[in-house]
């Protein structure tokens, strides 16, 4: 899963939770800045769903919390974890 696909997934999940379309959320983010327009409970729900869909687990660190402030940063950390997991699987397979 590439970074853009992860960004799209995050936006889709956030939009679903807020009851708006992904395009409406993109417009809102463009108008109001990159900060995620969500409260901490919604953030936890979206994080769990992204972890499940991407097969990764975000570490509970201050750096991760900081990354959850924007869609791009959130997608970047998930993408990094996905890449690490894929590399680990390849190494385990002897590739």
C-alpha positions, 0 to 999 in steps of 0.5 A: 500500500503506497502513501497516497492510498494510506492518505485516501484511507485515512480521509475516507475513514475520517469522512465516514465518521463525520458523516461527510464525503471524502471530497468535502473533508479534503475541501475542509482540510484545504481551507482550514489547514492540515490539522485533523479536524477530530477529537481524541476519541475519533482519533483513536477509532480511526487509528485502530481502523487504519492499523487493522486495514494496514496490518500495522500497530502505531507505537504509543509515543509522543512522536506518534501523537504528533504525527496524528495531527495531520493526514500527511504525517499520519499517512507517512508514519503508517506507510513507514510501518507498512514498509518495515513490515514488508521488509521483515516478511521478505527477510523472513522468506529469505528474499 
